[in-house]
Amino acid sequence: MTAATGNITDNAAVSGEAEVLFERRGGLGVITLNRPRAVNALTEGMVDLLLRQLTAWATDDDVAAVLVQGAGERGLCAGGDIVAIYRDMLHGGNRTAGFWQTEYRVNSLIARYPKPYVALMDGLVLGGGVGISAHGSVRVVTERTRMGMPETTIGFAPDVGGTFLLSRAPGQTGTHAALTGAHLDAGDALFLGLADHYVPSRRLPALVAALGNESPEAAVARYAEQPPASALSRQRDWIDACYAFGDAGDIVDRLRAWTGPGRADAAEAADTIEAKSPTSVKVTLASLRRAANLTLDEALAQEYRAGMRFLSGPDFREGIRAQVVDKDRNPQWKPATLAEVQPGQVDSFFTPLDGGELDLHPAADLGGQGADHA
């Protein structure tokens, strides 16, 4: 094992303060995110260590597969450390840009990993937690899974390849999940294409033990069970009809006008969207529509451009303040309504950055081709 502040030698001593633990169990390389009090939220140091260790294991003949899991009982990962991002925004946002560069390299690498990459998506899996799990080749959810991309709630937009994944969900269900920031259970995650297998949480220790001695396919097949049904799959009629527009205002209008089955759910979705950052909602919708025709790396580059624009705008900072810092849950968005966000403002989030584009070459140079869940 090794601490997040140390080197990546497998047998290094582990500090009680370690934020990421790495070890080998037979042919299995095990990654444990180790910030349980913060639901294993990702820091700059953590993603740097993840990139380095995954790169090393990619060419290590003694490692046949990799597993990622979260310490504690609350979840795999609640996303990026947004309090750290908030503090950095107060000082210019330069460290956040570097954090995202490394984080997106990790996401890209996971999608192309040359060995099976097993993600235990137990408990909360939000934002950046989706990025380190849903791009993997063996994605396991449980009855405790609560997954989502809740970025519009904090004045941001889905990133870490979230727009790539959600744009490929059945019908308009991914659009609904992205705009509302809905928490998804195991059935929904499987339906949306964000996961592959359902294993009850009580069986995870046995699954992990088996992974050290046999292939992920064999181990998962032994412990997987029939998944629960997806609520989203039963709501396709109103979701597909109401979200099939290119303008967020039209979507909200259609949700409010819906009179068929699911009328109350459609009205609730409209209320939820209108409570989010109007700029975030419109940029998210545009990002999803564009991502449908992009590769993962292209979508990551697009998300990075938008993210850098959010860093310099008012809503991202205000959203974190209202939800996490002051916790008054009363953000003052600028602009305040969807109608006030002009098309040119949305387009500006996607224009190339002057000399500061996302650089994914360190991940691309690793070679192996893995699962790209398109």
C-alpha positions as CSV (number, residue, x, y, z in Angstrom):
1,M,0.0,0.0,0.0
2,T,1.0,3.6,-0.3
3,A,-0.3,6.9,0.9
4,A,-1.6,9.6,-1.4
5,T,1.4,11.8,-0.4
6,G,4.0,9.1,-1.0
7,N,5.3,7.2,-4.0
8,I,3.4,4.4,-5.7
9,T,5.5,1.4,-4.7
10,D,3.0,-1.3,-3.8
11,N,4.5,-2.3,-0.5
12,A,5.2,1.2,0.9
13,A,4.1,2.0,4.4
14,V,0.6,3.5,4.7
15,S,0.0,6.5,6.8
16,G,-3.3,6.9,8.7
17,E,-3.8,10.1,6.8
18,A,-3.7,8.4,3.3
19,E,-6.3,9.7,0.9
20,V,-5.8,6.9,-1.6
21,L,-4.6,3.4,-0.9
22,F,-3.0,1.1,-3.5
23,E,-2.3,-2.6,-3.0
24,R,-2.0,-5.9,-4.9
25,R,-4.1,-8.9,-3.9
26,G,-2.9,-11.7,-6.2
27,G,-3.3,-10.4,-9.7
28,L,-5.7,-7.7,-8.7
29,G,-4.6,-4.1,-8.3
30,V,-6.8,-2.5,-5.6
31,I,-7.5,1.2,-5.4
32,T,-9.3,2.5,-2.3
33,L,-10.4,6.1,-2.1
34,N,-9.8,6.9,1.6
35,R,-11.6,10.1,2.6
36,P,-14.7,8.5,4.1
37,R,-15.7,11.6,6.1
38,A,-15.9,13.5,2.8
39,V,-17.5,10.5,1.0
40,N,-14.2,10.1,-0.7
41,A,-14.4,13.4,-2.6
42,L,-11.5,13.8,-5.1
43,T,-8.6,16.2,-4.5
44,E,-5.9,17.3,-6.8
45,G,-3.4,15.0,-5.0
46,M,-5.7,12.0,-5.3
47,V,-6.2,12.3,-9.1
48,D,-2.5,12.7,-9.6
49,L,-1.8,9.5,-7.7
50,L,-4.6,7.7,-9.6
51,L,-3.1,8.7,-12.9
52,R,0.4,7.6,-11.9
53,Q,-0.7,4.3,-10.4
54,L,-3.1,3.3,-13.2
55,T,-0.3,4.2,-15.7
56,A,2.1,1.9,-13.9
57,W,-0.3,-1.0,-13.6
58,A,-1.3,-0.8,-17.3
59,T,2.0,-2.3,-18.2
60,D,2.7,-4.4,-15.1
61,D,2.4,-8.1,-16.1
62,D,1.7,-9.1,-12.5
63,V,-1.5,-7.0,-12.5
64,A,-4.3,-8.7,-14.4
65,A,-7.2,-6.4,-13.4
66,V,-7.8,-3.3,-11.4
67,L,-10.5,-2.6,-8.8
68,V,-11.7,0.8,-7.5
69,Q,-13.7,1.1,-4.3
70,G,-14.5,3.7,-1.6
71,A,-13.7,3.5,2.1
72,G,-16.5,3.8,4.6
73,E,-20.2,3.1,4.4
74,R,-21.4,6.2,2.5
75,G,-20.2,5.7,-1.0
76,L,-17.6,5.3,-3.7
77,C,-17.1,9.0,-4.3
78,A,-19.2,12.2,-3.9
79,G,-17.3,13.9,-6.7
80,G,-14.6,16.6,-6.7
81,D,-13.8,18.5,-3.6
82,I,-16.0,21.6,-4.4
83,V,-15.0,23.4,-1.2
84,A,-11.4,23.4,-2.5
85,I,-12.6,24.6,-5.9
86,Y,-14.6,27.4,-4.2
87,R,-11.5,28.5,-2.3
88,D,-9.4,28.4,-5.4
89,M,-12.0,30.4,-7.4
90,L,-11.6,33.2,-4.8
91,H,-7.9,33.3,-5.8
92,G,-8.2,33.0,-9.6
93,G,-9.0,29.3,-10.2
94,N,-5.6,28.3,-11.5
95,R,-5.3,25.1,-9.3
96,T,-8.7,23.9,-10.4
97,A,-7.7,24.1,-14.0
98,G,-4.7,21.8,-13.2
99,F,-6.9,19.5,-11.2
100,W,-9.4,19.1,-14.1
101,Q,-6.5,18.5,-16.6
102,T,-5.4,15.5,-14.5
103,E,-8.8,14.3,-13.6
104,Y,-9.9,14.1,-17.3
105,R,-6.7,12.3,-18.2
106,V,-7.7,9.7,-15.6
107,N,-11.3,9.5,-17.1
108,S,-9.8,9.0,-20.6
109,L,-7.4,6.4,-19.4
110,I,-10.0,4.4,-17.6
111,A,-12.2,4.2,-20.8
112,R,-9.3,2.8,-22.7
113,Y,-7.7,0.7,-20.0
114,P,-5.9,-2.4,-21.4
115,K,-7.0,-4.5,-18.5
116,P,-10.4,-5.1,-16.9
117,Y,-11.3,-2.1,-14.7
118,V,-13.8,-3.0,-12.0
119,A,-15.7,-0.2,-10.2
120,L,-17.8,-0.9,-7.1
121,M,-20.4,1.8,-7.3
122,D,-21.9,1.3,-3.9
123,G,-23.5,4.2,-2.0
124,L,-23.1,7.7,-3.4
125,V,-21.5,8.0,-6.8
126,L,-21.8,11.7,-7.9
127,G,-20.0,13.9,-10.4
128,G,-16.3,13.0,-10.4
129,G,-17.2,9.6,-8.8
130,V,-19.0,8.8,-12.1
131,G,-15.9,9.7,-14.0
132,I,-13.7,7.2,-12.2
133,S,-16.3,4.4,-12.4
134,A,-18.8,4.6,-15.3
135,H,-16.0,4.7,-18.0
136,G,-14.7,1.3,-16.7
137,S,-15.3,-2.1,-18.3
138,V,-16.9,-3.9,-15.3
139,R,-19.3,-1.5,-13.4
140,V,-21.1,-2.9,-10.4
141,V,-24.0,-1.3,-8.6
142,T,-25.9,-2.3,-5.4
143,E,-29.2,-1.6,-3.7
144,R,-27.4,1.3,-1.9
145,T,-26.3,3.0,-5.1
146,R,-27.3,6.7,-5.5
147,M,-25.7,8.0,-8.6
148,G,-26.1,11.3,-10.4
149,M,-24.6,14.3,-12.1
150,P,-26.0,17.2,-9.9
151,E,-23.9,20.0,-11.4
152,T,-26.7,22.3,-12.4
153,T,-27.6,22.6,-8.7
154,I,-24.2,24.3,-8.1
155,G,-24.1,26.5,-11.2
156,F,-21.9,24.1,-13.2
157,A,-22.5,21.5,-15.9
158,P,-21.8,17.7,-16.1
159,D,-18.2,17.0,-16.8
160,V,-15.7,14.0,-16.4
161,G,-17.3,12.6,-19.6
162,G,-20.8,12.8,-18.1
163,T,-22.2,14.5,-21.2
164,F,-20.7,11.7,-23.4
165,L,-22.4,9.0,-21.3
166,L,-25.8,10.7,-20.8
167,S,-26.1,11.7,-24.4
168,R,-26.1,8.0,-25.3
169,A,-28.8,7.0,-22.8
170,P,-32.1,5.6,-24.1
171,G,-34.3,8.3,-25.6
172,Q,-34.2,11.6,-23.7
173,T,-33.6,10.0,-20.2
174,G,-30.0,11.2,-20.1
175,T,-31.2,14.7,-20.8
176,H,-33.7,14.5,-17.9
177,A,-31.0,13.2,-15.6
178,A,-28.6,15.9,-16.5
179,L,-30.9,18.9,-16.3
180,T,-32.7,17.9,-13.1
181,G,-29.6,16.4,-11.4
182,A,-31.7,13.4,-10.4
183,H,-30.3,10.8,-8.0
184,L,-30.4,7.4,-9.8
185,D,-30.7,4.1,-8.1
186,A,-29.2,0.8,-9.4
187,G,-32.0,0.1,-11.8
188,D,-31.8,3.6,-13.3
189,A,-28.0,3.4,-13.6
190,L,-28.2,0.1,-15.5
191,F,-31.0,1.4,-17.7
192,L,-29.0,4.5,-18.6
193,G,-25.9,2.5,-19.5
194,L,-23.9,3.8,-16.6
195,A,-23.4,0.3,-15.0
196,D,-23.3,-3.3,-16.1
197,H,-24.1,-5.6,-13.1
198,Y,-26.1,-5.6,-9.9
199,V,-24.5,-7.2,-6.8
200,P,-26.1,-6.8,-3.4
201,S,-23.8,-5.0,-1.0
202,R,-23.6,-7.9,1.4
203,R,-21.9,-9.9,-1.4
204,L,-19.2,-7.3,-2.2
205,P,-16.6,-8.7,0.2
206,A,-16.9,-12.1,-1.4
207,L,-16.7,-10.6,-4.9
208,V,-13.5,-8.7,-4.0
209,A,-11.9,-11.8,-2.6
210,A,-12.8,-13.7,-5.7
211,L,-11.3,-11.1,-8.0
212,G,-7.9,-11.7,-6.6
213,N,-7.9,-15.3,-8.0
214,E,-10.2,-15.3,-11.1
215,S,-11.3,-13.2,-14.0
216,P,-13.7,-10.4,-13.3
217,E,-16.2,-12.0,-15.7
218,A,-16.3,-15.2,-13.7
219,A,-16.4,-13.6,-10.3
220,V,-19.1,-11.1,-11.2
221,A,-21.2,-13.8,-12.9
222,R,-21.2,-15.8,-9.6
223,Y,-22.3,-12.9,-7.4
224,A,-24.5,-10.8,-9.6
225,E,-28.3,-11.0,-9.1
226,Q,-31.4,-9.8,-11.0
227,P,-31.4,-6.0,-10.8
228,P,-34.4,-3.9,-9.7
229,A,-36.6,-2.3,-12.3
230,S,-35.8,1.3,-13.4
231,A,-38.4,4.0,-12.7
232,L,-37.0,6.0,-15.6
233,S,-37.7,3.1,-18.0
234,R,-41.4,3.4,-17.0
235,Q,-41.4,7.2,-17.6
236,R,-40.2,7.2,-21.2
237,D,-43.4,8.5,-22.7
238,W,-43.4,11.9,-21.1
239,I,-39.6,12.2,-20.8
240,D,-39.0,11.5,-24.5
241,A,-41.8,13.8,-25.6
242,C,-40.9,16.7,-23.3
243,Y,-37.1,16.7,-23.6
244,A,-36.9,16.4,-27.4
245,F,-36.2,20.1,-27.9
246,G,-33.0,22.1,-28.4
247,D,-34.1,25.0,-26.1
248,A,-34.4,24.5,-22.3
249,G,-37.3,27.0,-22.1
250,D,-39.3,24.9,-24.6
251,I,-38.5,21.8,-22.5
252,V,-39.9,23.4,-19.4
253,D,-43.0,24.7,-21.3
254,R,-43.6,21.2,-22.6
255,L,-43.2,19.6,-19.2
256,R,-45.8,22.0,-17.7
257,A,-48.2,21.4,-20.6
258,W,-48.0,17.6,-20.4
259,T,-51.4,16.1,-19.6
260,G,-50.8,12.4,-20.1
261,P,-49.6,9.7,-17.6
262,G,-46.9,11.1,-15.4
263,R,-48.3,14.6,-15.4
264,A,-47.3,15.2,-11.7
265,D,-43.7,13.9,-12.4
266,A,-43.4,16.2,-15.5
267,A,-44.6,19.2,-13.5
268,E,-42.1,18.4,-10.7
269,A,-39.3,18.1,-13.3
270,A,-40.2,21.6,-14.6
271,D,-40.0,23.0,-11.1
272,T,-36.7,21.3,-10.5
273,I,-35.1,22.7,-13.7
274,E,-36.3,26.2,-13.0
275,A,-34.7,26.2,-9.6
276,K,-31.3,25.4,-11.1
277,S,-28.8,27.9,-12.6
278,P,-30.4,29.0,-15.9
279,T,-27.0,29.4,-17.5
280,S,-26.0,25.9,-16.3
281,V,-29.2,24.4,-17.6
282,K,-28.8,25.9,-21.1
283,V,-25.1,25.1,-21.3
284,T,-25.7,21.5,-20.1
285,L,-28.4,21.0,-22.8
286,A,-26.1,22.4,-25.5
287,S,-23.2,20.2,-24.2
288,L,-25.4,17.1,-24.3
289,R,-26.6,17.7,-27.8
290,R,-23.1,18.4,-29.1
291,A,-21.6,15.4,-27.2
292,A,-23.9,12.9,-29.0
293,N,-21.6,13.3,-32.0
294,L,-18.3,13.4,-30.2
295,T,-15.8,10.8,-29.0
296,L,-15.1,10.7,-25.3
297,D,-11.9,12.7,-25.6
298,E,-13.6,15.3,-27.7
299,A,-16.4,15.5,-25.1
300,L,-13.9,15.9,-22.3
301,A,-12.2,18.7,-24.2
302,Q,-15.6,20.4,-24.7
303,E,-16.4,20.0,-21.0
304,Y,-13.1,21.5,-20.0
305,R,-13.8,24.6,-22.2
306,A,-17.2,25.0,-20.5
307,G,-15.7,24.4,-17.1
308,M,-13.1,27.1,-17.5
309,R,-15.9,29.6,-18.5
310,F,-17.9,28.6,-15.4
311,L,-14.8,29.3,-13.3
312,S,-14.8,32.9,-14.4
313,G,-18.6,33.4,-14.2
314,P,-20.8,34.1,-11.2
315,D,-23.1,31.1,-10.9
316,F,-20.5,28.4,-10.1
317,R,-19.2,30.3,-7.2
318,E,-22.7,31.3,-6.1
319,G,-24.0,27.7,-6.3
320,I,-21.2,26.3,-4.1
321,R,-21.7,29.1,-1.6
322,A,-25.5,28.5,-1.3
323,Q,-25.3,24.7,-1.2
324,V,-22.1,24.0,0.6
325,V,-20.4,27.0,2.2
326,D,-23.3,29.1,3.7
327,K,-25.9,26.4,3.1
328,D,-28.8,28.8,2.8
329,R,-30.0,26.9,-0.3
330,N,-30.9,30.3,-1.8
331,P,-28.6,31.0,-4.7
332,Q,-29.0,34.2,-6.6
333,W,-28.4,33.2,-10.2
334,K,-27.2,35.7,-12.9
335,P,-29.1,35.7,-15.2
336,A,-32.0,34.7,-13.0
337,T,-34.3,33.1,-15.6
338,L,-33.9,30.8,-18.6
339,A,-35.4,33.5,-20.9
340,E,-32.6,35.9,-20.0
341,V,-29.8,33.5,-21.1
342,Q,-29.1,34.4,-24.7
343,P,-27.9,31.9,-27.4
344,G,-24.6,33.9,-27.8
345,Q,-23.9,33.5,-24.1
346,V,-24.3,29.7,-24.4
347,D,-22.2,29.5,-27.5
348,S,-19.4,31.4,-25.7
349,F,-18.9,28.4,-23.3
350,F,-17.7,26.2,-26.2
351,T,-15.3,28.5,-28.1
352,P,-11.7,27.3,-28.0
353,L,-9.5,28.5,-25.1
354,D,-6.6,30.7,-26.0
355,G,-3.6,28.6,-25.4
356,G,-5.2,26.6,-22.6
357,E,-6.9,23.6,-24.1
358,L,-7.2,20.2,-22.4
359,D,-4.2,18.0,-23.0
360,L,-5.0,14.3,-23.0
361,H,-1.8,13.1,-24.6
362,P,-0.4,11.5,-21.5
363,A,-3.4,9.2,-21.4
364,A,-3.6,8.6,-25.1
365,D,0.0,7.5,-25.3
366,L,-0.6,4.5,-23.0
367,G,-1.7,2.3,-25.9
368,G,-4.3,-0.3,-24.8
369,Q,-7.8,-0.2,-26.0
370,G,-10.5,-0.7,-23.4
371,A,-14.3,-0.3,-23.1
372,D,-15.6,3.0,-24.5
373,H,-19.3,2.7,-23.5
374,A,-20.9,4.5,-26.4
